């Protein structure tokens, strides 16, 4: 089976986010326009453009990798968003803690946590 572009990560490892804005992100000498899903083993394009789209389906890669993740940071763009109880419970069931905040603080928190070699993932909505 030949992987489609959505089946291949942008980067086959985690990396700090160097910059964000203008609808995208810079990391590992690369740039990406759109939202990102950063897992401990890869960075993926993420088709979410607003917090209301965040659910178990759009976070399916997180659930699949839950054994290697202790914390999930969700960057909600410029909006403030409180995760629905159903999503919090689903993540709690797979032993993944959840923190949501605007994308800027989420990136700073993610970068600190990966610098500490913590088992962290980030779902980051791109900001204009």
Helices and strands as residue ranges (DSSP letters): G 5-7, E 17-21, E 24-27, E 30-33, E 35-39, E 42-46, G 51-53, H 60-64, G 66-68, E 71-75, H 85-93, E 97-101, H 103-115, E 120-124
